[in-house]
Amino acid sequence: MKKHLITGITGQDGLFLVKKILEEEDTPLIFGISREVEGINFYKNLKRLEIENIENIKLFNLNLNNSLDTSSFIKEYSPDNVYNLTGPSSPYESIKNPKKYIQIETIFDNLTDALIENKHFANFYQASSSEMFENSDRSKLNEISAFNPKSPYAKSKFRNHLKVLELRRQFDWNIYSGIMFNHESEFRKEKYLFKKVINSALKIRDKQIEKLEVGSLDYVRDWSFAGDISEAIYKISNYGKSASYVIGSGNENSIGDLISIVFEYFNLDIEKKVNVNQTILRKGDPDYIVSDPSKIKNELDWETSLSFNETVLRCIEL
């Protein structure tokens, strides 16, 4: 029985990764690290994904910031695959609370140190971020594009990315950095833009608020469906040929495009119900971040299946 350790298993990527593992393998064991050991919401969300085969999924309340606890866990359970998806994930919040975001590196170091210490070089997937990139010329971004992380979040992700490259070279290890662009689903938390737009539209429709406020209508991003991204995570971890992969749709859409789809769905007037306030924009935030996923398509035959419109509608309706 193949053993998979997923940190951050209760998040959207973890949920869809569980679904992918269960689809691909007959009798996997899945160990999930979560602060909610009972996992009430987690199991509810698995049911929403029509996952009934949960007897081989076990949740652990493990403090990954503690190196001894992490090492003991690795020694006892010896996972074949480790997917490190956990850690604080808001670039905006990291500017206000940079110390909290040191956890991103501490958790990575504790996991990789434990695997090295136990001489157990499991396939290892590290969740990296498109926030690491420099983008001054509005070009699509791939594995060799220039990096220039600006927020504490992005800097920690970038340092882990460099460690992946070094550990792979040093130990001939199947360790990977997946550079993920924006991805969304019905499980996305409310602080993120997709949910903010959808929830605000609902409140406007129900006359609870007057308008939606955003920093720009023109900023362009590469948004994908989280289920597609988790399929890429699984493929990289099990069949990867290179140290790093850019994971995105390669398609561009603006914040205005997002709002148009949502407001049309709820029959709302954008001109009357949206206020643009540039003062809420993050300083130095690039206006164009879009992936070039040619490498993962060529090496692993992966590409997104849901379009931007389909992803937005899924987030509204499910």
C-alpha angles and dihedrals in degrees: 000000000000113000121218124190114199119186112200090024095159094060123092094265092049092050094052091042090056088052091050094048092050090049094050103040132050103215111007124164112223121197115192128194112215139153087224101067093179088053096202094159091040093058091044089054091049088056089052086058089049092246109151101158098088103136092099094051116094126181123211129193096218124162101226090187087070110081096198094051091047093050092048091051093051091048093050100043103028098200119208092212130029119195110189104201100142134102138079109311112190118103089193093054092046091064090057095040109025096162091063090059094061083082089076090067097035092056093047092048093048093050096046093041090052092051092048093045091052092043088235108135101188119181102273129202118193118197106228127177143232085228086083094070132099110220115181101142104044092244123148112263128237139165094288098044117119119274124216111159113196109177124063087247093055093044092054091048090050094050089052090048090056090047090054091056092048096045091049090053096042099048103021084240129170091235119143141193113212109198100207125199123205114308131175144189143161087279095061115126121246097250092071123090098247093054092040092056094044095045092045090051089053091050092048090050090050091046093242093124133018104220147005114241120208134166096231143358093201104058109115125215139171105242122185138173113270091225090061091048091052090053087056090050090054093047093048093048095049105030106017119144100184138048096245140023133189109226118200144101097260088227126117129220132167130228085249090058090053093049092046093057094045096044092046089053091055094037094242129152111241095199092055100035106040126075120193112212113176093189090077093060117111111251112254094011107152117238093218127044116161130152133234101210095178094122098055090043092052098041102035104019092238130146136148118276103192118069123226091257092049091049093051092049091048090054090051099044105037 
